[in-house]
Amino acid sequence: VEDSPVKVFEVFLDILYNKKIALEVFGFQFLADLYFLAEMYLHDFLKNLIVKEVSSRNIDSGNLLEAVKVAENNAHLREFSNSLFSISYEFMRKSDLESISDIFDKEDVSEENSFTLHRLMAASKRSRPNPSDVCKNCQHEPCLDGKELTKSNFVSGTSVSRPSGVKNNNTRRKTVNICGDQVKYEYAFAHGPVITYLVKFSELTFKCT
């Protein structure tokens, strides 16, 4: 396929033939190329999987610039690009001035990189929500009620639900911390003990209402 790397097309064919593929092993540009093929061949399920994978990733000072460049270069893939910008803005919002300065120090001070980082800082500032609009439980705007927990949207001490768990109005679940690829949460009874569980992120959803 023209404009598609051979390796990406091979993975796309594997997915079409129901071969299990771990998207987490691929870089941002590879996922962009794969998303392009999914859009070309109207494979909405794969597109959603790729966006979900990107949204679950953690951005740090080491991969921030790469993420933003891939997002900018693939702006025509709107949902994919927006998911990359979203996790990049989230990193910038949570970073202090020293962390941001480290990014500038680490990166090659080329004109292109400088413009990219400055655009990111400006866009991140514009995207910051009004404090009154931020949900008091999930600490996000818009509110993530009913959405799955991921490493990138995790908040300690927030109320959550476990759709596959036992329904009991006299209990509550609150997140504690991240343990590798799992999340620890407390399961407490109204008048009883507090039990701690360790589960996959996908097993929990935010409970903000």
C-alpha positions in Angstrom: 0.0 0.0 0.0 1.4 3.4 -1.0 2.4 5.6 1.9 2.3 2.7 4.4 5.5 1.0 5.7 5.7 -2.7 5.0 5.9 -3.7 8.6 2.8 -1.7 9.5 0.8 -3.3 6.7 1.9 -6.7 7.8 0.6 -6.0 11.3 -2.6 -4.7 9.9 -3.1 -7.9 7.9 -2.4 -9.9 11.1 -5.2 -8.0 12.9 -7.6 -8.6 10.0 -6.9 -12.3 10.3 -7.7 -12.1 14.0 -4.1 -12.6 15.1 -3.6 -11.2 18.6 -1.4 -8.2 18.5 0.0 -6.3 21.5 -0.4 -2.6 20.6 1.6 -1.5 23.6 4.9 -2.6 22.0 4.6 -0.1 19.2 5.8 3.5 19.1 3.6 6.6 18.4 4.5 6.8 14.7 3.9 3.1 14.1 0.4 3.5 15.7 -0.2 6.6 13.6 0.6 4.6 10.4 -1.6 1.7 11.6 -4.5 4.1 12.4 -4.1 5.5 8.9 -4.7 2.0 7.4 -7.6 1.4 9.8 -9.2 4.7 8.6 -8.5 3.9 4.9 -10.2 0.5 5.2 -13.0 1.7 7.5 -11.9 -0.5 10.4 -13.5 1.5 13.3 -12.9 -1.2 15.9 -9.1 -1.0 15.3 -9.2 2.8 15.3 -10.9 2.8 18.7 -8.3 0.3 20.1 -5.4 2.5 19.0 -6.9 5.6 20.5 -7.6 3.7 23.7 -4.0 2.5 23.8 -2.6 5.9 23.2 -4.8 7.4 25.9 -3.6 4.9 28.4 0.1 5.8 28.0 2.2 7.9 30.3 4.0 10.9 28.9 7.3 11.9 30.4 10.1 14.3 29.6 11.8 11.6 27.5 8.9 11.0 25.0 7.0 14.3 25.2 8.5 15.9 22.1 8.1 12.7 20.1 4.4 12.5 21.0 3.7 16.1 20.0 5.6 15.9 16.7 3.6 12.7 15.8 0.4 14.5 16.8 1.2 17.5 14.7 2.4 15.5 11.7 -0.8 13.4 11.7 -3.3 16.1 12.5 -5.5 14.8 9.6 -6.1 11.7 11.7 -8.2 13.8 14.1 -9.1 11.3 16.9 -5.6 9.8 17.0 -3.9 13.2 17.0 -6.2 14.5 19.7 -5.5 11.6 21.9 -1.8 12.3 21.7 -2.2 16.0 22.4 -4.5 15.2 25.3 -1.9 13.1 27.2 0.8 15.6 26.3 -1.3 18.5 27.7 -2.0 16.4 30.8 1.7 15.9 31.4 2.4 19.7 31.0 -0.5 20.6 33.4 1.0 18.3 36.1 4.6 19.4 35.6 6.3 22.1 37.6 8.6 24.8 36.1 11.7 22.8 36.9 10.4 19.7 35.0 9.5 21.8 32.0 13.0 23.4 32.1 14.5 19.9 32.1 12.8 19.2 28.8 14.3 22.2 27.1 17.7 21.2 28.5 17.5 17.6 27.3 16.3 18.3 23.8 18.4 19.5 20.9 17.9 23.2 20.7 17.0 23.3 17.1 14.5 25.9 15.6 12.0 23.1 15.0 12.2 21.7 18.5 12.0 25.1 20.1 8.9 26.1 18.1 7.3 22.7 18.9 7.9 23.1 22.7 6.7 26.7 22.8 3.5 25.8 20.9 2.9 23.0 23.3 3.3 25.3 26.3 1.0 27.8 24.9 -1.7 25.2 24.0 -1.4 23.6 27.4 -1.9 26.9 29.1 -5.0 27.6 27.0 -6.4 24.1 27.7 -6.3 24.4 31.4 -9.8 24.2 32.8 -11.5 26.6 35.2 -11.0 25.2 38.7 -14.8 25.4 39.3 -15.3 23.1 36.3 -13.0 20.3 37.6 -14.9 17.3 39.0 -14.2 17.1 42.8 -13.9 13.3 42.5 -12.0 12.4 39.4 -10.1 15.7 39.3 -10.8 16.1 35.5 -12.7 18.4 33.2 -14.8 17.2 31.6 -15.8 14.7 34.3 -14.8 11.0 33.7 -17.8 9.5 35.4 -18.3 5.9 34.1 -15.0 6.0 32.2 -12.3 3.3 32.7 -9.3 4.1 34.8 -5.9 4.3 33.0 -2.4 5.1 34.1 -2.8 8.6 32.6 -6.1 9.5 34.3 -5.4 7.8 37.7 -6.2 9.8 40.8 -5.5 8.5 44.3 -8.5 8.6 46.7 -11.2 8.8 44.1 -14.4 6.9 44.3 -14.7 4.1 41.7 -17.0 1.3 40.6 -16.1 -2.3 39.6 -18.8 -3.3 37.1 -17.9 -7.0 37.4 -18.0 -6.8 41.2 -20.8 -7.4 43.7 -23.4 -4.5 43.8 -23.9 -3.2 47.4 -25.1 0.3 48.2 -23.6 0.0 51.7 -20.0 -0.2 50.4 -17.6 2.1 48.7 -14.4 1.7 46.6 -11.6 4.2 46.6 -8.3 4.1 44.7 -5.0 3.9 46.7 -2.1 3.8 44.3 -0.6 2.3 41.1 1.3 -1.0 41.4 3.0 -1.7 38.1 0.2 -2.4 35.5 -2.4 -2.7 38.2 -4.3 -0.4 40.6 -4.8 -0.9 44.3 -8.1 0.1 45.8 -10.0 -0.1 49.1 -13.3 -1.9 49.4 -15.0 -0.7 52.6 -18.3 -1.6 54.2 -20.4 1.1 56.0 -19.8 -0.6 59.4 -17.1 -3.1 58.8 -13.6 -3.8 57.7 -11.7 -2.2 54.8 -10.3 -4.8 52.3 -7.6 -4.0 49.8 -7.7 -5.4 46.3 -5.2 -5.3 43.3 -6.9 -5.3 39.9 -6.3 -4.3 36.3 -7.1 -0.7 35.4 -9.8 -1.8 33.0 -11.8 -3.4 35.8 -12.5 0.0 37.4 -14.5 3.0 36.3 -14.9 6.4 37.9 -17.9 6.9 40.1 -18.5 10.6 40.3 -22.3 10.7 40.6 
